[in-house]
Structure formats: C-alpha cells, structure tokens
Amino acid sequence: MSAPMLEGRTAVITGAADGLGWAMAQRFASEGARIVVADLRADLARQRVNALREGGAEASFFAVDVTDEAAVDALFAHAGAEFGGVDVLCNNAGVTRDSVLRKMSLDDFRLVLDVHLQGAWLCTRAAVASMRDTGSRGSIINMSSIAGKVGNPGQTNYSTAKAGMVGLTKATAKEVARYGIRVNAIAPGLIRTAMTEQMDQAVLAESVASVPLGRIGEPGDVADVALFLASDLSSYMTGCLLEVTGGRHM
Ligand SMILES: NC(=O)c1ccc[n+]([C@@H]2O[C@H](COP(=O)([O-])OP(=O)(O)OC[C@H]3O[C@@H](n4cnc5c(N)ncnc54)[C@H](O)[C@@H]3O)[C@@H](O)[C@H]2O)c1
C-alpha cells in the first residue's frame, strides 16, 4: 500500500471554513496533511477544526482577514510555530459583490479585488518566505475562476480579480521555480456552494443546462484536482491553469 499523498506536509487553506476550502481541507487531511484552517468566520472554522481532529488529523484554526498584511504575516508565523512551516498554500478565500458596471460602487470593486488578489498576493509572499526558510519544495494553488477567462456580465470586479490571479500564478511560478516551489491555478466553473446559492436560481439553472457533463460541480470535484496539484503527482507542473467546469467554456 502506498503512503498517504500529503503525509508530513502542512497545508494553509484560506477560506477553509466553508465551500471549496472546507472540501480541500477534508481531502488533504484524508491524505495525511496537517491543516491550518484560515478564515474570517471563527465559530464555523473552530467546528471544522474539531471535525478534522475527530477524524484523526492534526489541524489548527487561525482567524484572518486575508486583506490585512499584519494578520497574514501572523497566520504564517502561527503555521511555523504550530507545525514548523507551510508546504501547501491554497489561496481560496473569496467574496462576490455582483452588479452591473453602472451600479457597482468603488467599494464593491475594491473589496473583491482586495480579498481575491491582494489576499492571494500577501499569502503567497508570506508562504514563499516560509518555504524558502524551511527548504520546502512547496505547492501554491490559486483559486481563480472561469469568470477570469470568459468575463461574466455583472461581475466586472470578480472577473478582473480572477484574471489577475492567473497573472499572479504565472509570475510567481517563474520567480520561485528555482527553489522547487510550484504555483498553479484552478478555474472552477459552477460549483454547489454558498457562493452559487446566492445566485439567481433561474440563471444558475440555465447555466447548468449548458454544462457538457450535464450537472453542477460538487466541492469534491475541485478538491480532487487541488489534491493533484498539492501532491507529487503534479511535480512537473507549474504555472498551469486547470479548468474544472464539466466542459463549460472549453
Ligand atoms: N462556487 C463556485 O461556483 C466557484 C466558482 C469559481 C471560483 N470559485 C472560487 O472558489 C473560492 C471558494 O468559493 P466558495 O464557493 O467555496 O465560497 P464560500 O462563500 O462558500 O466560501 C468562501 C470562504 O472564504 C471566507 N472569506 C471571505 N472573505 C475572507 C477574507 N477576507 N479573509 C479570510 N476568509 C475570507 C468566507 O468566510 C468563507 O468561509 C473563491 O475564491 C471563489 O471565488 C467558486
């Protein structure tokens, strides 16, 4: 029998209290990873950590707003103190503030860019510093979106942020490859989480009808691909964007 794929590795997952982040936390823990659940929502995140521990995993919670530089640095100091560093970072925390351009406030544009793009950049900077200090040949996974490829009307903020995360992925991948650190991105399509529950359900049903594989994605569909990117199965891949869309927008 082969060893668990992430045995002895520590994964920091932002936005891990819910949705895709929680699915990745469970999937990575099932493959032996130590998990740092990093999220704004303390109560839910604590419940998640307890559930991971009950399942036999090592896990820890850190309350963080990924837009806050000092809080992000403290998150990685926590991962160092608790587990000796970080080997896998998932930049997954996200929010939406949808509206047509004419009605979108600058605050809603900024918030979405700050959480996705600035948050991912701050976490990446801190994670790379930690990986270099410990010599970890780590893996960074950025949760982009198919919206960054095709552009969604009503989501000029979100589509801009998600396209930006692809640039961040590629630039960082080139910069840190020499240290054996890999950086890849995932572009999910429509996945069943709180984020898609907020959508107009008629629009959602119409969109799902155009998915070649004929169904909405489940968080586990994305978590499996993230596990592949986190693990040595993808050891010759960096700077890639993997679409997990059921074939929509191929
Ligand atoms: N669900 C989809 O269909 C879909 C599709 C494409 C991309 N994505 C992306 O996947 C990621 C996860 O989405 P989801 O659907 O699981 O969303 P979700 O709303 O279920 O979970 C997002 C999590 O991020 C946390 N969060 C929000 N702002 C934060 C901040 N400033 N600091 C720390 N944590 C914060 C929330 O508390 C929440 O637990 C997001 O980046 C999203 O844009 C989702």
The ligand as an SDF file (V2000), in Angstrom:
LIG
                    3D

 44 48  0  0  0  0  0  0  0  0999 V2000
  -18.5650   28.1410   -6.0300 N   0  0  0  0  0  0  0  0  0  0  0  0
  -18.2300   28.3400   -7.2920 C   0  0  0  0  0  0  0  0  0  0  0  0
  -19.0030   28.0560   -8.2150 O   0  0  0  0  0  0  0  0  0  0  0  0
  -16.8880   28.9480   -7.6300 C   0  0  0  0  0  0  0  0  0  0  0  0
  -16.5500   29.0190   -8.9850 C   0  0  0  0  0  0  0  0  0  0  0  0
  -15.3170   29.5560   -9.3330 C   0  0  0  0  0  0  0  0  0  0  0  0
  -14.4460   30.0010   -8.3590 C   0  0  0  0  0  0  0  0  0  0  0  0
  -14.8030   29.9310   -7.0430 N   0  0  0  0  0  0  0  0  0  0  0  0
  -13.8370   30.4410   -6.0750 C   0  0  0  0  0  0  0  0  0  0  0  0
  -13.5680   29.4460   -5.0980 O   0  0  0  0  0  0  0  0  0  0  0  0
  -13.2540   30.0680   -3.8490 C   0  0  0  0  0  0  0  0  0  0  0  0
  -14.1490   29.4920   -2.7630 C   0  0  0  0  0  0  0  0  0  0  0  0
  -15.5010   29.7840   -3.1140 O   0  0  0  0  0  0  0  0  0  0  0  0
  -16.7390   29.0830   -2.3920 P   0  0  0  0  0  0  0  0  0  0  0  0
  -17.7620   28.8990   -3.4270 O   0  0  0  0  0  0  0  0  0  0  0  0
  -16.2710   27.9420   -1.5910 O   0  0  0  0  0  0  0  0  0  0  0  0
  -17.1970   30.2910   -1.4530 O   0  0  0  0  0  0  0  0  0  0  0  0
  -17.8350   30.2940    0.0270 P   0  0  0  0  0  0  0  0  0  0  0  0
  -18.5300   31.5900    0.1330 O   0  0  0  0  0  0  0  0  0  0  0  0
  -18.5880   29.0250    0.2730 O   0  0  0  0  0  0  0  0  0  0  0  0
  -16.5430   30.2720    0.9730 O   0  0  0  0  0  0  0  0  0  0  0  0
  -15.6200   31.3370    0.9840 C   0  0  0  0  0  0  0  0  0  0  0  0
  -14.9180   31.3750    2.3220 C   0  0  0  0  0  0  0  0  0  0  0  0
  -13.9900   32.4840    2.2910 O   0  0  0  0  0  0  0  0  0  0  0  0
  -14.0560   33.1510    3.5390 C   0  0  0  0  0  0  0  0  0  0  0  0
  -13.6130   34.5530    3.3920 N   0  0  0  0  0  0  0  0  0  0  0  0
  -14.2480   35.5510    2.7350 C   0  0  0  0  0  0  0  0  0  0  0  0
  -13.5480   36.6900    2.8260 N   0  0  0  0  0  0  0  0  0  0  0  0
  -12.4380   36.4150    3.5640 C   0  0  0  0  0  0  0  0  0  0  0  0
  -11.3360   37.1870    3.9940 C   0  0  0  0  0  0  0  0  0  0  0  0
  -11.2230   38.4880    3.7100 N   0  0  0  0  0  0  0  0  0  0  0  0
  -10.3740   36.5700    4.7320 N   0  0  0  0  0  0  0  0  0  0  0  0
  -10.4690   35.2540    5.0500 C   0  0  0  0  0  0  0  0  0  0  0  0
  -11.5080   34.4770    4.6660 N   0  0  0  0  0  0  0  0  0  0  0  0
  -12.4790   35.0450    3.9300 C   0  0  0  0  0  0  0  0  0  0  0  0
  -15.5180   33.0560    3.9560 C   0  0  0  0  0  0  0  0  0  0  0  0
  -15.6770   33.2690    5.3590 O   0  0  0  0  0  0  0  0  0  0  0  0
  -15.8720   31.6310    3.5030 C   0  0  0  0  0  0  0  0  0  0  0  0
  -15.6540   30.6850    4.5410 O   0  0  0  0  0  0  0  0  0  0  0  0
  -13.4470   31.5800   -4.0630 C   0  0  0  0  0  0  0  0  0  0  0  0
  -12.1920   32.1680   -4.3360 O   0  0  0  0  0  0  0  0  0  0  0  0
  -14.3350   31.6190   -5.2820 C   0  0  0  0  0  0  0  0  0  0  0  0
  -14.2070   32.8340   -5.9640 O   0  0  0  0  0  0  0  0  0  0  0  0
  -16.0060   29.4050   -6.6570 C   0  0  0  0  0  0  0  0  0  0  0  0
  1  2  1  0
  2  3  2  0
  2  4  1  0
  4  5  1  0
  4 44  2  0
  5  6  2  0
  6  7  1  0
  7  8  2  0
  8  9  1  0
  8 44  1  0
  9 10  1  0
  9 42  1  0
 10 11  1  0
 11 12  1  0
 11 40  1  0
 12 13  1  0
 13 14  1  0
 14 15  2  0
 14 16  1  0
 14 17  1  0
 17 18  1  0
 18 19  2  0
 18 20  1  0
 18 21  1  0
 21 22  1  0
 22 23  1  0
 23 24  1  0
 23 38  1  0
 24 25  1  0
 25 26  1  0
 25 36  1  0
 26 27  1  0
 26 35  1  0
 27 28  2  0
 28 29  1  0
 29 30  1  0
 29 35  2  0
 30 31  1  0
 30 32  2  0
 32 33  1  0
 33 34  2  0
 34 35  1  0
 36 37  1  0
 36 38  1  0
 38 39  1  0
 40 41  1  0
 40 42  1  0
 42 43  1  0
M  CHG  2   8   1  16  -1
M  END
$$$$
